[in-house]
Amino acid sequence: MIELGVNIDHVATVRQARRTYEPDPVIAAALAEQGGADGITFHLREDRRHIQDRDVEVLMKTVTVKTNLEIACADEVVAIACQAKPTWALLVPESREEVTTEGGLNVLGDQGRIRAAVEKLKGEGILTSLFIDPEPEQVKASAEIGVEAVELHTGPYALARGAAQIHELDRLRSAGKVVSDLGMRLHAGHGLTYANVRPVAALPNMIELNIGHAIISRAVMVGMRDAVAEMRRILDLVS
């Protein structure tokens, strides 16, 4: 069965638009669990544009499924992750100017800094994953650092159409094979929707998909529990 991680960042995005107390991503996480989420993903950005330190603290006390904390390789947020001790820490690139994560980590070009962060997290018993573009050389560099998983960036696939989308799916398939051959867990995420998720879920050895924006958008219309349950049903049909 494909594991579904539900990213609740955009619930916090709505809250932070008014700097108030609702909607609460902690409540969203509980409803996501009721809808069938296997994990809760949340990104503590350096600029705190959505998830706040308080959210991390309360989520770690209340979430009963696995937790996946996205962070940059910055010392401050790595230290917070080491204290919070989520199930997984997913290292991602960050830019203050971007609306959302725009690409994968350059593991080849930044191995020293990434390795240092990974070693700190692993020292606290936290499983580690890297968010990377579907490029075999980036996968191999990730394996050299010793992470347990990589999450392939599916954004280009999600934005492509026709032959271009088939090409992007082939890139994901090829990179995914390298991930599995090197003994790491294969995860994927970014831009996946109810309409485009099945081909990615059906890739060989796919273990986990992390999906946020599409589910939160659907939840605005139908409610969080039903939105997660609908995605859960789609993935179960693939499995």
C-alpha positions as CSV (number, residue, x, y, z in Angstrom):
1,M,0.0,0.0,0.0
2,I,1.3,3.5,-0.9
3,E,1.8,5.6,2.2
4,L,0.1,9.0,2.1
5,G,1.7,11.9,3.9
6,V,-0.6,14.9,4.1
7,N,1.1,18.3,4.2
8,I,-0.8,20.8,6.3
9,D,1.3,23.9,5.6
10,H,-1.4,25.7,3.7
11,V,-3.8,25.5,6.6
12,A,-1.3,27.6,8.4
13,T,-0.9,29.9,5.4
14,V,-4.6,30.8,5.7
15,R,-4.2,31.4,9.4
16,Q,-1.1,33.6,9.0
17,A,-2.9,35.8,6.4
18,R,-4.7,37.3,9.4
19,R,-2.1,36.5,12.1
20,T,-4.9,34.9,14.1
21,Y,-5.5,31.4,15.7
22,E,-7.6,29.8,13.0
23,P,-7.7,27.6,11.0
24,D,-5.5,25.5,13.2
25,P,-3.1,23.1,11.4
26,V,-3.1,20.9,14.5
27,I,-6.9,20.3,14.1
28,A,-6.3,19.8,10.3
29,A,-3.7,17.1,11.2
30,A,-6.2,15.3,13.4
31,L,-8.8,15.3,10.7
32,A,-6.3,14.1,8.1
33,E,-5.5,11.1,10.4
34,Q,-9.3,10.4,10.5
35,G,-9.4,10.5,6.7
36,G,-6.6,7.9,6.4
37,A,-3.3,9.8,6.4
38,D,-0.3,7.6,7.2
39,G,1.8,10.6,8.1
40,I,1.6,14.4,8.7
41,T,4.1,16.6,6.9
42,F,4.8,20.2,7.9
43,H,7.6,22.6,6.9
44,L,9.1,24.9,9.4
45,R,10.6,27.6,7.1
46,E,13.3,30.0,8.3
47,D,10.9,32.9,7.6
48,R,8.0,31.2,9.5
49,R,5.6,32.2,6.7
50,H,3.2,29.4,7.7
51,I,4.0,26.8,10.2
52,Q,5.2,28.3,13.5
53,D,7.3,26.9,16.4
54,R,4.2,26.5,18.5
55,D,2.7,24.3,15.7
56,V,5.7,22.0,15.7
57,E,5.5,21.6,19.5
58,V,1.8,20.8,19.6
59,L,1.9,18.6,16.5
60,M,4.6,16.5,18.1
61,K,2.4,16.0,21.2
62,T,-0.8,15.2,19.3
63,V,-0.1,13.4,16.0
64,T,-0.4,9.7,16.4
65,V,0.9,8.7,12.9
66,K,4.4,9.4,11.7
67,T,5.6,12.9,11.5
68,N,7.7,14.4,8.6
69,L,9.3,17.7,9.4
70,E,10.6,19.6,6.4
71,I,13.5,21.9,7.1
72,A,16.4,23.7,5.4
73,C,20.0,22.8,6.3
74,A,20.1,26.0,8.5
75,D,21.5,25.5,12.1
76,E,18.4,27.0,13.8
77,V,15.8,24.8,12.3
78,V,18.0,21.7,12.4
79,A,18.4,22.3,16.2
80,I,14.6,22.6,16.5
81,A,14.1,19.3,14.6
82,C,16.7,17.6,16.9
83,Q,14.7,18.7,19.9
84,A,11.3,17.9,18.5
85,K,12.4,14.5,17.2
86,P,9.9,13.9,14.4
87,T,9.8,10.4,12.8
88,W,11.4,11.9,9.6
89,A,13.3,15.0,8.8
90,L,13.1,16.0,5.1
91,L,15.9,18.4,4.1
92,V,14.7,20.8,1.4
93,P,16.2,23.9,-0.3
94,E,14.7,27.3,0.7
95,S,14.6,30.8,-0.9
96,R,12.9,33.7,0.7
97,E,11.6,34.9,-2.7
98,E,9.9,31.6,-3.7
99,V,6.2,31.1,-3.3
100,T,6.8,27.4,-2.7
101,T,9.8,25.0,-3.0
102,E,10.9,25.4,-6.6
103,G,13.5,22.6,-7.0
104,G,15.5,19.9,-5.3
105,L,18.6,20.1,-3.2
106,N,21.9,20.3,-5.0
107,V,23.4,17.4,-3.1
108,L,26.3,17.1,-5.5
109,G,27.3,20.8,-4.9
110,D,26.6,21.0,-1.2
111,Q,27.4,17.6,0.3
112,G,29.4,19.0,3.3
113,R,26.6,21.1,4.7
114,I,23.9,18.5,4.0
115,R,26.0,15.7,5.5
116,A,26.5,17.8,8.7
117,A,22.8,18.3,9.1
118,V,22.0,14.7,8.4
119,E,24.6,13.5,11.0
120,K,23.0,15.8,13.6
121,L,19.5,14.5,12.9
122,K,20.6,10.8,12.8
123,G,22.4,11.4,16.1
124,E,19.0,12.1,17.6
125,G,17.5,8.9,16.1
126,I,15.6,10.8,13.4
127,L,15.1,9.2,10.0
128,T,16.4,11.4,7.2
129,S,15.3,12.1,3.7
130,L,16.4,14.6,1.0
131,F,14.2,16.4,-1.5
132,I,15.9,16.1,-4.9
133,D,15.3,16.4,-8.6
134,P,14.9,13.1,-10.4
135,E,18.5,13.0,-11.5
136,P,20.6,9.8,-11.0
137,E,23.7,11.6,-10.0
138,Q,21.8,13.5,-7.3
139,V,20.4,10.2,-6.1
140,K,23.9,8.6,-5.9
141,A,25.2,11.6,-3.9
142,S,22.3,11.3,-1.5
143,A,23.1,7.6,-0.9
144,E,26.7,8.6,-0.2
145,I,25.5,10.8,2.6
146,G,23.6,7.9,4.2
147,V,20.0,9.0,4.2
148,E,17.2,6.4,4.6
149,A,15.1,7.9,1.8
150,V,14.9,10.4,-1.0
151,E,11.8,12.3,-2.1
152,L,11.8,12.9,-5.8
153,H,10.5,16.4,-6.9
154,T,7.4,15.8,-9.0
155,G,6.8,19.5,-9.8
156,P,8.0,19.4,-13.4
157,Y,5.8,16.3,-14.0
158,A,2.8,18.0,-12.5
159,L,3.2,21.1,-14.7
160,A,3.9,19.3,-17.9
161,R,1.3,18.1,-20.5
162,G,1.2,15.5,-23.2
163,A,4.6,14.2,-24.4
164,A,6.4,16.4,-22.0
165,Q,4.6,14.8,-19.0
166,I,5.5,11.3,-20.3
167,H,9.1,12.4,-20.4
168,E,9.0,13.7,-16.9
169,L,7.4,10.5,-15.7
170,D,10.2,8.5,-17.4
171,R,12.7,10.7,-15.5
172,L,11.0,9.8,-12.2
173,R,11.0,6.1,-13.1
174,S,14.7,6.1,-14.0
175,A,15.7,8.0,-10.9
176,G,13.4,5.8,-8.8
177,K,15.1,2.7,-10.0
178,V,18.5,4.1,-8.8
179,V,16.9,5.0,-5.4
180,S,15.7,1.4,-4.9
181,D,18.9,-0.2,-6.3
182,L,20.9,1.8,-3.7
183,G,18.7,0.6,-0.9
184,M,16.8,3.7,0.0
185,R,13.1,4.3,0.3
186,L,11.5,5.9,-2.6
187,H,9.2,8.9,-1.8
188,A,7.8,11.6,-4.1
189,G,5.9,14.8,-3.9
190,H,5.2,18.4,-5.0
191,G,2.3,19.4,-7.3
192,L,0.5,16.1,-7.2
193,T,-3.2,16.3,-7.6
194,Y,-6.2,14.0,-7.7
195,A,-5.9,14.0,-11.5
196,N,-2.2,13.3,-11.9
197,V,-1.2,11.2,-8.9
198,R,-1.9,7.7,-10.2
199,P,1.0,7.3,-12.7
200,V,3.5,8.4,-10.0
201,A,1.9,6.2,-7.4
202,A,2.2,3.3,-9.8
203,L,6.0,3.7,-10.3
204,P,7.9,0.6,-9.3
205,N,9.0,0.5,-5.6
206,M,7.1,3.8,-4.7
207,I,6.6,3.8,-1.0
208,E,5.3,7.2,0.0
209,L,3.7,10.3,-1.5
210,N,3.5,13.6,0.3
211,I,0.6,15.8,-0.9
212,G,-0.6,19.1,0.4
213,H,-1.9,21.8,-1.8
214,A,-4.4,19.7,-3.7
215,I,-5.8,18.1,-0.5
216,I,-6.1,21.4,1.3
217,S,-7.8,23.0,-1.7
218,R,-10.3,20.1,-1.9
219,A,-10.8,20.3,1.9
220,V,-12.0,24.0,1.6
221,M,-14.9,22.6,-0.5
222,V,-15.6,19.2,1.1
223,G,-13.9,19.1,4.5
224,M,-10.5,17.8,5.5
225,R,-11.5,14.3,6.5
226,D,-13.3,13.7,3.2
227,A,-10.6,15.3,1.1
228,V,-7.9,13.0,2.6
229,A,-10.2,9.9,2.3
230,E,-10.7,10.6,-1.4
231,M,-7.0,10.7,-2.0
232,R,-6.6,7.5,0.1
233,R,-9.1,5.7,-2.1
234,I,-7.2,6.7,-5.2
235,L,-3.9,5.4,-3.9
236,D,-5.6,2.2,-2.7
237,L,-6.8,1.5,-6.2
238,V,-3.2,1.7,-7.4
239,S,-1.9,-0.6,-4.6
